């Protein structure tokens, strides 16, 4: 995997080069990949999921490696501004439709929890953007505030650094980061709905405890008390009716009986914040709260996003960037013009893991129209967003083949997920999980034919 030095240069990497970075020979690369694969815990790290093993960490583009150090603070400021805007809206100090939109379709107990006084100023302790590399730099498709991959990335950092590779965040950066938001130990509550991630969280808890960061325990969904004073929430708020004790736990946390992160703020977990970021009437708010520098920096990496609201526009208005007056005009867009993505915004089992995502130019016209109508008809209780699609670049990748245990090379598309850990004093970049998917995949996520590995800032 060769680092990219110029984000604006068109890259032609066909066919994939066979020369390995880090001055590795094919035999050495194979030995490293086999050792890494053999170190996977007996209980696995993802239940019923596997991946292809890379013999080295992914070398980040130089421009991205530099920007990642600043991105965590920028996104933390963005989330703080989102939180403030919502609460201003509930008090009538910002347009009331903002809070109404973010609360639509949610039970009253969820809305009340999100507005609890004790949680008022809190945002998420773990911030994970999904980053895609394009010909013109990088962009963020979304921010995951209840992310998977924490334990897996911590394990990757440990085993790859043990092979002598420098990794982003260092050998124990993920452990340091996680412990910084839950100092002294915590119970990690993993729901049945998120059970695929339970093995990685069990590994994480064990590693934290062994490293003397405190006592960390993974609780299964029965969650019988007593509980530790600190809790990490690894369950979705839409799933509360299926989780015994969850409502009790959250209510007690709202009363100050223990600390919980992520705080139960369903309104902050909506993808439609990207659409609100691009709304012209809210531009002054974003500039004031973020500062001009961060505002313009985020404009460069947050794709243009629109809320799929079926309400008609005034006769003289158009949707900026699309230059259409009505959503029905999207029905007639050619396949070439449909470089657009429809996504469910949140509070749904379809809102994570690449579910509920439709890529406009990847489907025939009748399916595009059906998906568009479904999104518009779901408003306001289940809002959808429309987002511009940017093509990810192809990068050379080496991996250990499952068929012959030999090192193969291929061109793949990368998704980079840095993990930021934010507490009252600092924001730590613990590491980054890289998912490299086959060239024919347009939605980049973990799959059996994807390569997963940590990130590095060096190719030497």
KOLSEFI-508743 format. One line per 8 residues: their letters; for each residue x, y, z of N, C-alpha, C. Coordinates in pm, whole numbers. Each point is the difference from the previous one (the first is absolute). Layout:
residues N
A	X/Y/Z/X/Y/Z/X/Y/Z | ...
END
This chain:
residues 460
XXXXXXXX	85/-119/0/-85/119/0/88/124/0 | -2/75/-105/87/117/-12/-69/124/51 | 68/83/81/-62/122/46/-22/98/-114 | -99/86/13/-34/98/-102/51/135/47 | 81/65/-77/55/128/43/-78/119/-54 | -69/-19/-112/-74/110/-62/-146/-37/-15 | -89/56/83/-140/-38/-6/-69/45/-128 | 60/90/-76/-64/52/-120/50/-67/-128
XXXXXXXX	92/-92/13/55/-67/-117/-79/-126/-29 | -41/-16/-125/-71/-121/-39/95/-119/10 | -50/-108/57/87/-114/30/-37/-117/-89 | 97/-54/-69/-20/-118/-84/86/-112/55 | -65/-97/63/74/-106/67/-31/-136/-60 | -37/-4/-124/-35/-126/-64/113/-46/-93 | 48/-122/11/-39/-98/101/64/27/135 | -45/-70/103/54/22/133/147/-40/5
XXXXXXXX	84/84/56/143/-34/8/23/-117/96 | 98/-80/-33/31/-114/86/105/33/105 | 72/111/-18/104/36/97/-62/40/132 | 49/-57/107/-55/25/132/69/120/65 | -75/81/78/64/109/75/75/-54/121 | 64/90/73/79/-35/118/116/-96/-34 | 37/-4/-130/111/-85/-46/-22/-147/35 | -125/-44/-6/-33/-138/34/16/-90/-123
XXXXXXXX	54/-117/21/-2/-102/-104/-133/-75/10 | -33/-73/-105/-125/-75/1/-2/-104/111 | 115/-66/23/5/-102/105/-17/62/139 | 68/114/22/-13/67/130/-142/48/21 | -60/57/-104/-138/48/11/-94/-115/34 | 21/-114/-64/-85/-117/28/16/-44/145 | 122/-5/48/24/-41/138/-66/94/99 | 9/132/-27/-62/99/89/-152/-18/0
XXXXXXXX	-58/-13/-119/-145/-14/-10/-49/-126/71 | 75/-109/-13/-38/-124/68/9/16/152 | 103/68/48/13/21/144/-117/84/52 | -32/106/-73/-111/86/41/-130/-79/2 | -22/-77/-104/-124/-79/-9/-7/-101/113 | 112/-60/36/1/-100/106/-17/59/140 | 16/132/11/-16/67/129/-145/42/28 | -88/-19/-97/-141/33/24/-49/-82/119
XXXXXXXX	-61/62/100/-46/-73/119/-91/-117/-37 | 3/-102/82/-80/-121/-28/-148/31/-12 | -47/101/72/-141/39/-8/-28/95/-114 | 103/32/-79/-18/93/-111/-5/144/47 | -24/90/-93/-16/142/31/-132/55/-54 | -51/-62/-106/-134/30/-51/-74/-132/-12 | -114/-14/65/-74/-126/-4/-46/-30/-142 | 38/-119/-49/-44/-49/-131/47/87/-116
XXXXXXXX	109/74/20/55/83/-106/150/-27/-13 | 49/8/-122/144/-16/-25/44/108/-97 | 132/12/-17/55/99/-92/132/-53/-55 | 53/70/-99/130/-33/-56/109/74/76 | 112/-65/21/108/56/82/106/67/-87 | 33/124/34/108/72/-67/130/-25/76 | 113/-11/-71/128/-20/70/60/127/57 | -66/114/-19/52/127/51/-117/97/20
XXXXXXXX	16/103/83/-105/99/19/-13/89/-124 | -116/62/-14/-29/84/-116/69/136/12 | 87/36/-95/66/131/7/-96/112/-41 | -26/89/91/-93/110/-28/61/99/-98 | -83/61/-84/48/112/-80/59/108/90 | 104/65/-44/69/99/82/-95/112/45 | -81/49/-94/-90/110/34/-103/-42/103 | -46/-126/-7/-101/-47/96/63/-23/137
XXXXXXXX	120/-57/4/68/-23/127/15/130/78 | 32/109/-71/14/130/66/-135/52/47 | -104/-20/-81/-131/57/32/-69/-76/113 | 30/-129/14/-65/-79/105/29/55/139 | 115/61/18/35/56/130/-93/117/37 | -52/67/-101/-89/114/24/-149/-39/-7 | -28/-108/-70/-140/-35/-29/-79/-32/126 | 62/-66/97/-72/-37/122/-58/121/70
XXXXXXXX	80/105/14/-49/122/65/-110/65/-82 | 16/1/-131/-102/59/-86/-133/-71/14 | 3/-133/3/-124/-76/11/-60/12/140 | 85/8/101/-50/22/136/-71/135/9 | 58/103/-60/-64/131/-4/-133/-7/-77 | -2/-75/-108/-123/-16/-78/-109/-66/84 | 33/-106/72/-99/-68/83/-48/91/114 | 92/77/58/-41/96/104/-97/102/-57
XXXXXXXX	25/46/-123/-89/97/-63/-135/-63/-32 | 0/-126/-46/-127/-71/-25/-82/-9/129 | 67/-38/107/-67/-13/130/-60/134/43 | 77/108/-16/-47/133/38/-119/41/-85 | 6/-21/-131/-109/40/-88/-129/-70/36 | 9/-128/31/-122/-74/40/-61/62/124 | 81/24/103/-54/53/125/-50/144/-16 | 66/79/-84/-52/134/-29/-136/-9/-66
XXXXXXXX	-17/-99/-86/-127/-19/-69/-111/-39/98 | 32/-84/98/-102/-40/97/-46/117/86 | 86/103/14/-33/116/83/-56/117/-80 | -16/-19/-132/-51/108/-83/105/104/-36 | 129/-29/27/107/95/-32/64/-30/-136 | -47/-104/-64/34/-36/-137/-130/-54/-61 | -10/-10/-132/-125/-46/-60/-52/-129/63 | -125/-2/38/-58/-115/71/-6/-125/-87
XXXXXXXX	-3/17/-132/-12/-117/-87/124/-91/8 | 113/54/45/121/-81/9/-17/-112/102 | -40/35/122/-22/-101/104/-117/-91/-37 | -104/58/-58/-115/-82/-41/41/-106/-102 | 85/39/-93/47/-94/-102/85/-109/63 | 92/38/89/90/-97/62/-71/-92/99 | -113/44/53/-76/-82/95/-109/-83/-67 | -30/28/-125/-112/-67/-68/19/-151/-3
XXXXXXXX	-108/-72/32/3/-145/-6/63/-68/120 | 42/77/99/65/-59/117/-97/-1/119 | 5/-105/81/-86/-5/120/34/115/96 | -98/40/78/19/112/91/110/-27/102 | 14/-126/43/103/-30/100/141/21/-58 | 16/-24/-129/128/24/-65/27/149/-10 | -102/75/-37/13/146/-9/35/58/137 | -68/-47/105/25/51/135/141/-32/47
XXXXXXXX	48/-120/-30/137/-36/38/101/93/-67 | -20/28/-128/92/86/-73/5/141/54 | -108/41/67/-8/136/53/32/7/150 | 34/-114/60/27/-3/144/110/100/36 | -19/69/110/93/106/41/142/-51/13 | 16/-120/56/134/-53/24/76/-26/-130 | -74/-28/-108/64/-28/-128/14/124/-88 | -51/113/47/-18/118/-85/125/37/-81
XXXXXXXX	115/6/65/122/45/-68/82/-115/-58 | -40/-123/26/82/-113/-43/-15/-31/-148 | 113/-29/-67/-3/-61/-132/76/-131/11 | 28/-62/-110/50/-136/7/148/-8/29 | 37/-100/80/139/-19/36/81/-65/-110 | -67/-80/-86/66/-63/-113/-59/58/-128 | 86/53/-85/-43/60/-126/73/-73/-113 | -79/-61/-91/61/-74/-110/-60/44/-134
XXXXXXXX	71/82/-76/-48/34/-133/34/-112/-100 | -84/-16/-100/30/-91/-111/57/82/-114 | 126/-22/-33/73/80/-97/27/-80/-127 | -29/62/-114/26/-61/-130/101/87/-75 | 92/-64/-69/99/72/-80/-50/15/-142 | 3/123/-51/-40/28/-137/115/66/-75 | -20/29/-128/105/64/-79/30/140/50 | -95/62/69/17/137/48/17/8/151
XXXXXXXX	63/-101/57/21/1/144/-88/-102/69 | -47/31/120/-85/-94/74/-132/66/33 | -98/-83/32/-129/53/46/-56/-95/106 | -92/53/81/-61/-74/110/-143/-35/-37 | -31/-127/-9/-135/-39/-36/-96/14/118 | 50/-25/122/-83/15/120/88/-8/123 | -58/32/114/68/-13/129/-76/-105/81 | 71/-101/45/-60/-105/81/36/25/145
XXXXXXXX	-100/23/83/24/33/141/-21/-119/93 | -47/-114/-54/-4/-125/76/67/-104/-89 | 131/15/-21/66/-76/-107/49/-137/40 | -3/-91/-96/71/-125/14/145/20/-39 | 82/-99/31/140/3/-42/98/48/105 | -47/40/118/93/51/102/96/-111/44 | -56/-115/38/85/-111/44/84/-56/-112 | -58/-10/-120/74/-53/-114/121/89/-32
XXXXXXXX	-21/131/-2/110/92/-30/107/-6/108 | -43/-12/126/97/-14/109/84/-126/-18 | -65/-109/-41/72/-126/-23/94/14/-119 | -49/60/-109/86/24/-116/125/80/38 | -20/108/75/115/82/39/101/-80/79 | -50/-88/85/91/-81/83/79/-98/-85 | -68/-74/-88/71/-107/-72/89/56/-111 | -44/105/-69/84/55/-107/121/75/57
XXXXXXXX	-19/71/110/116/65/63/94/-106/56 | -55/-114/42/84/-110/46/85/-60/-111 | -43/21/-125/79/-44/-115/102/104/-43 | 6/111/74/100/102/-28/-49/115/-86 | -131/5/-30/-53/108/-83/-45/118/87 | 27/123/-44/-61/115/68/-148/6/-35 | -86/18/98/-144/10/-27/-53/132/56 | -101/52/-63/-61/124/46/-56/-20/141
XXXXXXXX	39/85/92/-46/-12/138/96/-78/88 | 88/-77/-62/95/-77/79/-56/-133/48 | 86/-76/64/-32/-135/47/-127/-2/84 | -14/93/95/-115/-3/92/-83/128/-7 | 2/65/-116/-75/124/-13/-150/-17/19 | -55/-110/-49/-144/-23/17/-35/-28/145 | 86/-74/70/-23/-28/142/8/129/81 | 103/81/-29/13/128/70/-121/90/-25
XXXXXXXX	-45/2/-126/-112/85/-34/-129/-44/68 | -30/-129/-6/-124/-49/61/2/20/151 | 114/-29/62/9/16/146/-7/146/41 | 35/92/-91/-3/143/35/-141/52/18 | -98/-65/-63/-140/44/17/-72/-80/107 | 60/-111/42/-61/-85/104/109/-43/97 | 60/99/67/114/-27/87/-40/-86/119 | 83/-99/26/-22/-86/117/-82/-123/-27
XXXXXXXX	-56/-13/-121/-78/-118/-33/-145/32/-28 | -68/-97/-63/-141/20/-37/-62/-133/-38 | -132/-2/4/-77/-109/-59/-30/39/-144 | 21/-93/-92/-27/23/-142/-126/-79/-35 | -108/71/-28/-129/-63/-25/-18/-21/-150 | -2/-127/-41/-14/-36/-141/-134/-71/-19 | -83/53/-87/-132/-58/-23/8/-121/-93 | -108/-76/-5/-7/-112/-94/6/51/-144
XXXXXXXX	-60/115/-24/-2/57/-135/140/33/-48 | 90/30/93/140/31/-32/92/-117/33 | -54/-122/6/77/-115/50/120/-34/-89 | -2/40/-127/114/-28/-88/127/65/55 | -18/109/75/115/75/51/40/-43/141 | -75/-92/60/31/-39/138/141/-59/14 | 47/-87/-91/136/-54/17/109/107/5 | -10/102/-86/104/104/3/-6/81/129
XXXXXXXX	-121/21/52/-12/75/125/49/-84/118 | -18/-132/-6/53/-87/104/152/1/-2 | 59/0/-120/145/9/-9/47/134/57 | -70/108/-37/36/134/48/-5/7/152 | -109/-51/59/-14/3/145/113/-77/68 | 33/-116/-55/107/-80/57/135/71/-11 | 26/62/-116/127/69/-20/12/120/93 | -107/75/18/1/116/90/26/-43/144
XXXXXXXX	-66/-108/40/17/-48/137/141/-50/23 | 55/-76/-98/136/-53/14/104/112/3 | -30/110/-69/94/113/-5/-15/93/120 | -80/-41/98/-19/75/124/-66/136/-21 | -89/8/-99/-79/121/-18/-125/0/89 | -24/-110/68/-119/-14/84/-69/-130/-33 | -118/-19/56/-77/-121/-25/-107/29/-104 | 9/-68/-114/-97/18/-108/-69/-133/-25
XXXXXXXX	-131/0/-2/-79/-121/-17/-104/19/-109 | -15/-100/-86/-105/3/-102/-123/-69/56 | -110/71/-2/-126/-54/51/-87/-45/-117 | -59/-118/13/-95/-47/-101/-135/66/24 | -99/-29/-85/-120/82/-1/-87/-16/124 | 18/-103/84/-82/-8/121/37/110/100 | 131/36/4/46/119/71/-52/13/143 | 11/-105/74/-42/6/139/104/76/83
XXXXXXXX	-49/89/87/91/77/85/60/-87/109 | 83/57/88/40/143/0/99/31/-112 | 7/129/-35/85/44/-109/111/90/52 | 104/12/-81/109/91/35/-47/145/-14 | 72/94/61/-41/141/-7/5/60/-139 | 73/-67/-93/10/50/-138/-43/-108/-97 | -73/42/-105/-55/-93/-97/29/51/-141 | 43/-92/-87/12/33/-142/-119/-62/-72
XXXXXXXX	-74/84/-71/-123/-45/-69/34/-47/-141 | -5/-130/-21/17/-54/-135/-132/-64/-43 | -103/82/-3/-130/-42/-51/-70/122/-56 | -88/-24/-98/-71/107/-67/-127/36/76 | -34/126/-2/-116/46/77/-132/-46/-61 | -3/-26/-131/-124/-51/-59/-33/-141/50 | 101/-67/57/-14/-140/41/-45/-16/146 | -27/110/68/-31/-7/144/-115/-95/34
XXXXXXXX	-108/-6/-78/-109/-92/37/43/-146/8 | 110/-35/-66/46/-139/-2/108/-28/104 | 35/102/80/113/-15/93/-48/11/145 | -4/-109/73/-38/8/141/98/89/77 | -53/77/89/78/87/91/54/126/-66 | -4/12/-133/63/115/-66/-65/132/43 | -132/4/4/-67/123/38/33/38/144 | 6/-102/88/36/25/139/141/55/11
XXXXXXXX	93/-60/-74/139/46/3/10/145/-45 | -66/33/-111/9/136/-54/-67/101/93 | -112/-39/59/-68/91/93/85/27/124 | 66/-103/50/86/19/117/122/84/-35 | 52/-17/-121/111/83/-44/-43/146/-10 | -122/24/-46/-52/137/-9/-17/63/138 | -12/-84/104/-12/49/137/136/15/68 | 106/-36/-72/135/16/55/49/-117/82
XXXXXXXX	-66/-115/-8/42/-113/81/125/-67/-56 | 26/17/-129/126/-39/-59/19/75/-131 | 122/-8/-52/35/69/-124/-17/-95/-117 | -59/49/-111/-16/-83/-118/44/78/-124 | 70/-69/-87/36/56/-130/-8/-113/-103 | -46/28/-121/-54/126/-49/-129/37/74 | -23/129/25/-124/40/63/-118/-34/-90 | -117/-28/57/-115/-43/-80/-67/117/-75
XXXXXXXX	69/49/-101/-51/114/-78/-27/-46/-142 | -120/-51/-22/-35/-52/-132/8/110/-106 | -27/124/39/1/109/-99/140/23/-56 | 105/-32/77/137/19/-48/43/-111/-96 | -73/-109/-3/39/-115/-82/-62/3/-138 | -66/109/-34/-63/13/-131/101/44/-106 | -6/-64/-116/87/39/-110/-42/133/-62 | -121/44/28/-49/123/-62/72/125/49
XXXXXXXX	89/-14/99/80/115/42/85/53/-115 | 43/-89/-89/77/46/-117/-87/88/-90 | -129/-33/-9/-90/85/-79/-20/135/68 | -12/1/133/-14/126/72/127/84/-12 | 114/-66/-6/126/72/-15/3/81/-130 | -64/-52/-105/3/66/-130/-115/97/-22 | -89/15/97/-113/92/-17/47/145/8 | -31/77/-101/42/140/-4/-51/80/119
XXXXXXXX	-128/-16/43/-48/79/115/74/-27/130 | 70/-114/9/72/-34/123/150/30/-12 | 43/56/-111/143/21/-22/63/91/105 | -71/107/39/55/91/101/19/-71/133 | -93/-89/34/13/-76/125/126/-87/-4 | 18/-74/-109/116/-90/-9/130/80/2 | 2/112/-72/123/81/-1/31/55/138 | -102/40/72/22/57/133/49/-107/99
XXXXXXXX	-63/-116/-1/33/-102/99/128/-77/-35 | 26/-19/-128/118/-76/-42/121/89/-21 | -25/126/-32/108/87/-44/16/-16/-151 | 41/105/-65/6/-1/-146/95/-108/-52 | 114/-20/67/98/-97/-48/-54/-141/0 | -59/-43/112/-54/-136/9/-121/-16/-92 | -84/103/-9/-117/-6/-88/42/-28/-144 | 96/75/-50/42/-18/-139/78/-131/-18
XXXXXXXX	73/-43/102/70/-128/-9/-100/-115/-11 | -109/7/78/-101/-105/-7/-79/5/-130 | -19/118/-55/-68/10/-130/75/-77/-108 | 132/-9/13/80/-69/-100/-14/-151/9 | -38/-52/117/1/-146/18/-139/-59/27 | -99/83/29/-137/-49/16/-72/14/-133 | -43/-110/-63/-66/9/-129/-130/80/10 | -36/66/-110/-128/72/-4/-113/-99/30
XXXXXXXX	-84/37/93/-106/-89/49/-131/77/8 | -109/-67/-36/-133/62/2/-96/-87/80 | -91/63/70/-107/-71/71/-113/-29/-98 | -42/-124/-9/-107/-38/-91/-136/29/65 | -32/128/-3/-125/53/56/-98/22/-115 | -116/-67/0/-93/11/-113/-76/132/-7 | 12/84/104/-73/126/-2/47/86/-117 | -93/63/-74/36/77/-119/80/126/35
XXXXXXXX	87/39/-91/75/123/14/-83/118/-51 | 34/121/44/-63/118/-61/31/3/-150 | -85/65/-81/16/-3/-146/137/44/-49 | 65/92/71/127/55/-47/121/-75/51 | -19/-107/78/113/-67/68/43/-126/-74 | 129/-38/20/54/-127/-49/86/-60/110 | 29/-129/-13/93/-65/92/143/29/-46 | 77/73/81/136/38/-41/85/-123/-31
XXXXXXXX	76/8/-108/86/-110/-39/-67/-97/-95 | -132/-17/17/-77/-84/-92/-68/84/-107 | -32/124/38/-65/96/-89/-132/-55/-55 | -76/-63/88/-135/-46/-35/-99/61/97 | -123/15/-46/-103/61/83/-81/-105/76 | -6/-121/-52/-82/-105/60/75/-133/-7 | -24/-86/101/66/-130/2/-44/-86/-118 | -117/25/-55/-44/-82/-113/92/17/-121
XXXXXXXX	74/111/-4/95/18/-109/115/-99/8 | 27/-52/121/105/-102/15/-37/-130/-71 | -130/-24/-17/-44/-124/-65/51/-8/-143 | 19/114/-63/41/3/-141/150/13/-18 | 75/-2/112/145/7/-12/51/-125/-72 | 91/20/-94/62/-113/-67/88/-76/99 | 39/-120/-38/87/-78/89/131/73/26 | 51/71/-99/124/75/16/-18/113/101
XXXXXXXX	-119/63/1/-25/111/91/-35/-47/141 | -31/-128/13/-40/-51/132/122/-40/83 | 100/87/5/115/-23/88/-40/45/140 | -99/-69/55/-65/39/125/-28/-123/84 | -6/19/130/-25/-109/94/-119/37/87 | -92/-92/17/-112/15/93/31/-81/125 | -12/63/116/29/-68/127/-111/28/100 | -34/-100/78/-87/22/114/81/75/106
XXXXXXXX	-65/96/67/76/90/88/39/-64/132 | -90/-74/63/34/-56/131/-118/-62/70 | 20/-41/125/-101/-62/86/-71/-114/-71 | 78/-89/-57/-53/-114/-74/109/-105/-11 | -43/-127/-4/96/-108/-19/64/5/-138 | -57/80/-92/56/14/-134/102/112/-10 | 26/69/110/84/121/-5/147/-28/24 | 41/-126/11/142/-29/19/36/-125/-80
XXXXXXXX	132/-20/-19/47/-118/-71/-32/0/-148 | -11/118/-62/-26/14/-144/-141/-42/-38 | -84/-26/99/-139/-28/-30/-75/132/-20 | -103/-1/-80/-77/121/-24/72/101/-87 | 98/-46/-83/76/87/-90/-30/-39/-144 | -34/99/-83/-29/-23/-141/90/93/-82 | 76/-56/-94/87/79/-86/-70/19/-134 | -26/125/-36/-86/31/-113/48/-53/-134
XXXXXXXX	128/12/-30/49/-41/-132/26/-150/-8 | -25/-71/109/27/-144/6/-126/-83/-20 | -115/65/-17/-127/-71/-12/-77/54/-122 | -93/-80/-54/-81/48/-112/-96/110/43 | -54/69/-98/-83/117/25/-121/-31/87 | -67/-113/-25/-122/-29/76/32/-25/148 | 115/-59/31/38/-20/140/39/133/66 | 65/87/-76/34/132/50/-127/76/39
XXXXXXXX	-98/-1/-88/-126/71/26/-70/-60/122 | -1/-133/10/-63/-66/115/69/38/130 | 133/1/0/77/36/119/-24/145/39 | -6/88/-99/-25/141/27/-138/21/60 | -103/-67/-56/-136/13/53/-8/-55/142 | 68/-112/24/0/-58/135/59/97/102 | 110/65/-38/65/96/91/-91/119/27 | -61/54/-103/-88/117/17/-125/-35/80
XXXXXXXX	-54/-120/-23/-121/-42/72/27/-32/146 | 126/-22/36/36/-32/139/15/125/86 | 3/115/-62/15/127/72/-133/36/69 | 2/54/123/117/38/80/44/-104/102 | -85/-105/22/30/-92/109/129/-79/-22 | 35/-25/-126/125/-70/-30/69/74/-114 | 68/111/32/60/82/-106/115/-70/-72 | 14/34/-127/112/-45/-83/77/122/-47
XXXXXXXX	125/-25/-39/81/106/-60/44/-43/-139 | 35/99/-80/59/-19/-132/140/60/6 | 99/-76/-46/139/46/12/71/-21/-133 | 86/96/-35/76/-16/-124/95/-119/13 | 15/-73/-109/88/-116/-3/134/41/-61 | 107/-37/67/133/25/-54/71/-134/-16 | 57/-19/-116/66/-126/-32/129/-15/81 | 15/-114/62/125/-28/73/106/-48/-98
XXXXXXXX	124/30/31/109/-39/-89/41/-145/27 | 65/-59/-98/52/-136/13/143/5/51 | 30/-87/93/133/-6/61/52/-143/-4 | 131/-16/-18/57/-135/0/2/-58/141 | -32/-126/9/-9/-66/131/57/-141/-11 | 68/-44/104/51/-137/8/-68/-71/117 | -26/-127/-18/-71/-74/105/32/-149/-11 | -25/-70/108/20/-144/4/-125/-68/-52
XXXXXXXX	14/-74/-109/-115/-67/-60/-45/-119/86 | -130/-17/10/-55/-113/76/10/-130/-80 | 17/12/-132/3/-119/-84/135/-70/4 | 110/76/-8/131/-65/-12/103/50/102 | -42/84/97/91/52/103/120/72/-62 | -22/62/-115/105/79/-65/-41/146/0 | 99/88/-16/-29/143/-6/-47/37/-141 | -117/60/-8/-56/47/-127/-9/152/4
XXXXXXXX	-13/61/-118/-17/145/-8/-125/31/-81 | -62/112/33/-122/40/-69/-20/149/18 | -85/59/-84/-40/139/17/-129/4/81 | -1/80/104/-115/6/89/-34/144/36 | -118/17/57/-47/131/46/4/3/153 | 46/110/56/25/6/145/-102/87/73 | -43/-51/114/-72/81/99/88/8/124 | 23/120/48/88/22/114/-83/55/116
XXXXXXXX	10/-67/114/-80/37/117/93/33/118 | 38/127/15/79/37/118/-90/3/124 | 58/-36/113/-74/3/127/55/112/88 | -89/93/34/35/110/90/-70/-22/134 | 73/25/107/-53/-15/136/4/137/66 | -118/52/31/-11/137/50/-44/0/146 | 80/65/85/-41/23/138/10/149/29 | -13/40/123/-3/142/35/133/71/-27
XXXXXXXX	109/-76/-8/132/61/-9/64/-10/-138 | -33/-105/-76/71/-20/-124/-79/-90/-95 | 44/-1/-125/-56/-89/-100/115/-84/-55 | -5/-129/23/108/-90/-39/-36/-75/-127 | 95/-10/-92/-13/-84/-118/62/-135/34 | -85/-101/22/49/-129/48/53/-90/-109 | -50/16/-120/39/-87/-111/-102/13/-110 | 16/-80/-105/-95/3/-111/-13/-139/-60
XXXXXXXX	-123/-38/-24/-31/-127/-65/-20/25/-149 | 71/-75/-83/-11/14/-145/-68/-124/-57 | -103/22/-80/-72/-106/-68/20/18/-150 | 63/-97/-64/26/5/-143/-90/-101/-70 | -85/50/-89/-102/-82/-64/31/-19/-149 | -48/-109/-57/23/-22/-144/-48/117/-84 | 63/16/-116/-22/118/-84/-144/14/-46 | -75/-111/-8/-137/8/-50/-100/38/108
XXXXXXXX	45/19/124/-90/36/109/-12/152/10 | -123/49/8/-22/145/14/-27/39/144 | -55/-93/79/-21/21/143/114/-71/72 | 81/76/72/122/-56/60/-25/-33/147 | 3/-127/33/-19/-45/138/63/-137/13 | 4/-51/124/60/-129/24/-72/-112/-73 | 75/-86/-67/-55/-114/-72/109/-104/-11 | -37/-125/-34/99/-108/2/110/17/-103
XXXXXXXX	-26/74/-108/104/22/-100/62/138/12 | -11/61/118/65/128/27/125/-24/84 | 96/89/-15/122/-2/82/-17/99/113 | 24/-43/123/-7/88/116/138/8/64 | 37/122/38/132/19/62/3/138/68 | 102/28/78/15/133/59/66/95/-99 | 9/126/36/63/102/-83/137/37/54 | 85/44/-89/131/52/36/25/128/-79
XXXX	90/81/47/35/123/-71/130/-17/-75 | 53/-120/-5/129/-24/-64/-7/-121/-91 | 77/1/-108/10/-116/-89/139/-61/5 | 84/49/92/138/-47/8/22/-85/126
END
